[in-house]
């Protein structure tokens, strides 16, 4: 049987990050591993009506942040929130779900099983509402301040125009949390909010290292060599020896022209010419943040 715990704001176990926001909850109701409250937390949020690309990005960043030892928090809503929680559990990581209702009325009903899985796998579910409190629309806006307030930073995967995700991002900014956003194509309706947030000062993110390096007390851990070997096997083989040195510097994580120049003994003009030829030949492509390799589909 799941045991309900209550933590008051003056208690030692009350999350330190949350206590620092303008209007912290006076008490929290919790089920699960309360030790997660004061770990290094990144909240991952996004649209309920998410795209297939949004799902892939949420899975990728959740998985990679788990490898970095980060606890993943979200609001257990349908869409990106659910993907973040599920992926974290699949990767044997730790996750925190923040509810906008009491424990007697788990919402959404589709996620009752997810709620149980989080607790059974040493995760944590929290709310500021007493068990009998039903889900209300205004509660979810209040919940969002906890989702952002618990964390070191908030990663916005997808956000439509005027969405709850955008509200959470604004709350995070007010709370002086780091706000990270994934860039989208300008004609993608799922990315209108993220692109706007970037315009307003959110940090553009193209790989997990972009998030980790923002915190001086965190050290980025390079993924295991076996994973790197898998990437190498899927890379296209560049037979042109003149281009090989530059091509080897370009992976799935964007690298800028300046970074390429720093790692090469070639001139900027030569590097630009090689990058152009590699792009024309289908080995690399230019993205926000620099260049990435194109993986072989075979």
N, C-alpha and C positions, 0 to 999 in steps of 0.2 A: 504493500500500500504506500502511495506517495505521501510524504509528510510535508505539510505547509509550514514554512518558516516566515517570521516577520522580523524585519530589521528596521530600527528607528534611525533617523538621521544622525543622532549623536553616538550610535554604536560604532565600534572599531571596524566592523566588517562592512559598514556602509561604503559604497564605492567612492574613492577619493575624487576621481574625475567628476562624477555626478554632483558631489557636494559643492563643487566650485561654480556651478551654473547659477544663473540669476534666480530661478525659482525651482530649486530641487524638491522632489517629493519628500514629504515629512516622514513617510515610511514606505517600505517596499514589501510586497508579498512575494515569496519565492518558493520554487520547487526545483530541486536538483543541487548541483555543485556550486555552492556559494563562493568557493575559492576563486572562481573565474571573474568575480566582480572587480578585482584589483590586478588583473593581468593586463598585458598589452593588447588592446582591443581596436580593431578596425571595423566600422559598420559598413556593410555593403547593401545598397538600396537601389531601387529602380522601379520601372513601370509594372503595374499589374498585368496589363495587356502587352506583354513583352514580345519582341521579335525572336526569330530563331537565332539571329546573330547575337542578340542580347543574352539569350540563354547560354550560348557558347562562351561569351565573354565572362559572364557571371561564374560559370564553371571553372574557366581558366584561372581567373584571379582568386577565387575562393581556394582552389587547390594549391596554387603557388603561395598564397599567404599562409595557409596551414603549414606548408613546408618551412616557412620562415618562423614558425612558432607563435603566430598571431592567433588570438581568439577572434572569431567572426561573430559579429552581432547583426541582428536585423529585426524586422517587425512581424515576421511570420505571416505576412500577407501572401495572397496568391501572386505568382509571377516571379520577379527577380529575388524577392525576399526568400521565397520557398526554395529556389534553386541554390541560393547561397547556403542556407541551412543544410539542405540535402547533400550538397557536394562536400561540405565540411565533415558531415557524419561519414560519408563514404570514404573520405581520406583519413579517417580516425582522428580528426581534429576536434577542437572544442568550440562550441557555439552557444550564443545567448539569444533567446527570443524574447522580445518585449511585447506584451499584450496591451490592448486598449480596453480590456474588460477583466472581470474576475474569473477565478479558476472554475467556477461552477457553470460558466457559459463560454467555453472555448470557441473562439471565432478566428477564421472561418471554419465551419464544420468540416470542410474538406481536409483540413490540416490537423484534425484530432489525432490521427495516427502519427503525424510528424511531431506533434507536441509530446506524445508518449515516447517516441524514439529519441528525442533530444534528452529527456530525463534519464531514460534507460542507458544512454551512452555517455553518461557523465557530463552532460551539458546542463544548461540552466534556463529556466523560464521565469520571467519576472513581470510584475505589474504593480502599479500604485493603487489599484482598485481592490476593494474587499471582494471576497469570493462570490457574493450574491450580485455584484454589479454586472448588468448586461452590456452588450456591445452597443455603443452609440457613436454616431459620426464625429461628434465633438471630442470624444475620448481619443480618437486616433490622432488628431492634431496634437493633443496633449502628450500622447505616447511618443510622438516623433521627437520631442525635446529630450526624452530619455535615450532614445536610439542614438542620437548624436552626442548627448551629454556623457554617456558612458565611455565614449571612444576617444582615442588619440586623433582620429581623423575619420572622415566619411568618404567612401568611394561611390560615386553615382555612375551606374552602368548605363542606364537609359532613363530619359525623362521627357515626357511630352510637354507641350506648352501648358502652363498653369496647372501643374500636378502637385500631389502631396509630396512627391519626391523633391520638387523644387522648394517647397516649404521647409522640409527637413534640412536641405542645403543652406537655406538662409538662417535657420536656427543654429546650425553648426558654425556658420560664420560669426554670428552674434556671440556664440559661446567661445570664440577664438579657437575653434578646432580647425585642423587642416581639411580643406575641401578638395577632393580629387574628382576629376571627370574624364570620361573616355570620349574622345572626339568622334563625331559622326559625319557622314556625307550631308551636305547642306539641304538636300532634298529628301532626307529621311525623317519622317514625322516622329519617329521614336527618339530622335536625337536633338530635337529643337531645344529642349530644356538644357541638355548637357552643353551644347554649343553656346547657349546664352550664358550659362554659368562660367564657362571659360572666358567669355568676353568680359564678365564681371569680376574676374580675378581668380577663379578656381584653377588649380594646377592641372595642366593637361597631362594625362597619364597614358603611356603606351606599353609599359611593362611593369611588373611587380617591383623591380629595383627602383623605379621612379618614386614609389611610395616609401619604401624602406629607408632610402637615403635622406628623406626629409626629417628623420628623427636621429639625432646624434647618438642616442643610447641604444640604437638597434644596429646590428651588423648584418649585411646582406649575405646570405649563404648561397653559394653557387650550387645549382642542382647537381645530383649525382652523375658521375661520369657515364654510367650506362645510359642515362637519358640523353646526354650529349651525343653519345655514339649513335643512338637511334636517329637523332636529328641529322647527323652527318650522313647516315646511310640514305636518308630521304632527300638529301640535297642533290640538285642537278650537278653533274660532273662537268666542270669547265676545263676544256682541253687546251685553251690558250694560255701558255705559260706566262705571257706578259701580264695577263689579268689575274692570275692565280692568287698572288699575294693579297690584292685588294679584295677579291671575292671571299677569301677565307676569313676576312674580318667581319663579314656581314652574315648575321644569323637571323633568327626569328624575332629577336628583340631589336627595335630600331636603333641604328647608330648614325650619328650626325656626320656631316662632312668634316667638321673640326676634329671629331674623335678619330676619324679615318686618317686624317692628315697627321695627327699626333702619333699614330701607330705605324706610319709608313715613312720610308725615306724618299718618296717621290714628291715631285712638285705639285702644287695645287692644280695647275693646268693639266698635268698628266693624269692626276686622280680624277678630275672632272671628266676628262675624255674617256677614261676607263669605265667610270660609272655610267656614262651615257651608252657606251657600247654594251656593257653588261645588261643594261635596262632594255636596249633594243633587241638583244639576243634572247631575252626572256629569262635571265638568271636572277635578276633582282627587280624590285619595284620601289618607287619613292612613296613614302607615307608621311603622315604627320610625325615629326620627330626625327626623320632621316630616311634610311634605306633598310629594307629587309630582304632576305633571300626568298626566292619562290621555290617551294618544295616540289619535288618530283611526284606526280600522281600515280606513277607505276607501282 
